[in-house]
């Protein structure tokens, strides 16, 4: 298991190595999808037994990934 940002880990034995919230099997992409779909922090914490800090870790990871994204324009 490797912690890639605080609170987010990858482990080939958990969800095929997708980033998950540390100490859970909840994928970051699920949390991002729920937030994008309009769920509140409170709803996510209740449904997936996460803390607000864990949700913020998922947001931090998404920010890191997007900041490293390289976009190439095709003429």
C-alpha positions as CSV (number, residue, x, y, z in Angstrom):
1,X,0.0,0.0,0.0
2,X,1.3,3.4,-0.9
3,X,0.0,6.8,0.3
4,X,0.1,9.1,-2.8
5,X,-1.3,12.2,-1.0
6,X,-2.2,12.5,2.6
7,X,-5.3,10.3,3.2
8,X,-5.3,8.6,-0.3
9,X,-3.7,5.3,-1.0
10,X,-3.2,2.8,-3.8
11,X,-2.9,-0.9,-3.4
12,X,-3.1,-3.4,-6.2
13,X,-5.2,-5.7,-3.8
14,X,-7.9,-3.0,-3.3
15,X,-10.1,-1.9,-6.2
16,X,-7.5,-3.0,-8.7
17,X,-5.0,-0.3,-7.5
18,X,-7.4,2.7,-8.0
19,X,-6.9,5.5,-5.5
20,X,-9.0,5.0,-2.4
21,X,-9.6,6.8,0.9
22,X,-7.1,5.5,3.4
23,X,-8.6,2.9,5.7
24,X,-11.5,2.2,3.4
25,X,-12.4,0.7,0.0
26,X,-14.1,3.9,-1.1
27,X,-12.6,5.0,-4.5
28,X,-11.7,8.7,-4.9
29,X,-13.6,8.7,-8.2
30,X,-16.8,7.7,-6.4
31,X,-16.5,10.6,-4.0
32,X,-15.8,13.0,-6.8
33,X,-18.8,11.7,-8.7
34,X,-21.1,12.0,-5.7
35,X,-19.9,15.6,-5.2
36,X,-20.4,16.4,-8.9
37,X,-23.8,14.9,-8.7
38,X,-24.9,17.3,-6.0
39,X,-24.5,15.2,-2.8
40,X,-23.4,17.3,0.2
41,X,-20.5,16.5,2.5
42,X,-23.0,15.4,5.1
43,X,-24.8,13.0,2.8
44,X,-21.5,11.4,1.7
45,X,-20.3,11.1,5.3
46,X,-23.4,9.2,6.3
47,X,-23.7,7.0,3.2
48,X,-20.0,6.0,3.0
49,X,-19.0,6.5,6.7
50,X,-16.3,9.0,5.8
51,X,-15.2,12.2,7.6
52,X,-15.2,15.6,6.0
53,X,-11.4,15.4,6.2
54,X,-11.4,12.3,4.1
55,X,-13.6,13.9,1.5
56,X,-11.2,16.9,1.5
57,X,-8.3,14.5,0.9
58,X,-10.1,13.2,-2.2
59,X,-10.5,16.7,-3.4
60,X,-6.8,17.4,-2.8
61,X,-5.9,14.3,-4.8
62,X,-8.1,15.4,-7.7
63,X,-6.5,18.8,-7.6
64,X,-3.0,17.2,-7.8
65,X,-4.0,15.0,-10.8
66,X,-5.6,17.9,-12.7
67,X,-2.6,20.2,-12.0
68,X,-0.3,17.6,-13.7
69,X,-2.6,17.1,-16.7
70,X,-1.2,18.2,-20.0
71,X,-3.6,19.3,-22.7
72,X,-2.5,19.3,-26.3
73,X,-4.4,21.3,-28.9
74,X,-5.0,19.5,-32.2
75,X,-5.0,21.9,-35.2
